[in-house]
Amino acid sequence: MSRKLTTTDKLGRKRTITLDPAISSKLDQADEDDKKVEERTAEFLKPLREKNDFAKVMAYNNPKWLIIPALMAVATCGFTQPFFGWIFSKLMQVMTLPIPFMKKKYGDDKWDDELKD
């Protein structure tokens, strides 16, 4: 039994190719082999898909007690930048003179020049 394949190129032209029975049977066998491989792969990956991602990663943590220091280290690293920003803003408030004080000391027209200096 011969097999016919129809393809369409980029310009939209259709072409039909007729294969002889030997090639057609080899293609059918290859399709069946591909299906078997896909089924075996799905069966192999089934236990992994049942677990969530966190459970997959936790399987590699050994010994388990090291998770606690790691979480504390991560929390410390995540805390440092916001803490530095808060401390730096407080420091800048202390180091910068308030605008009403600058206006009284240097006058309404020259206070911004003094602040820039």
Residue, then its C-alpha position, 0 to 999 in steps of 0.5 A: m500500500s503506497r502512502k501519500l504525503t501532502t505538503t505546503d510551501k511558504l508560497g501556499r503551493k501544495r505538493t503531493i508525494t507518493l511513497d512506495p510501500a517499503i518506505s511507507s511501512k518503514l515510516d509507520q514502524a518509526d511512528e510506532d517506535d516514537k509512540k513507545v518511546e514517548e510512553r516510556t518517557a512519560e512513565f519514567l517521569k510520572p513520579l517526578r511530576e507528582k511531586n512539586d518543585f520544592a519537594k524535588v529540591m528538598a531531596y538534595n538537601n542532606p543533612k536536613w539540619l543545614i536548612i535552618p542556618a541557610l534560611m537565616a543567612v538568606a534572611t540576613c542578606g535580604f534584610t541588609q539593603p532595606f536596613f541600610g536604606w533606612i539608616f542612610s535616610k535617617l543620617m541624611q536627615v540629620m546632616t541636612l539642615p531644614i529649609p525653614f532654618m535655611k530661609k531664616k538664616y540666609g534669606d528667601d533668595k539665597w538659601d538654595d545657593e547655600l544649600k547647594d554649596 
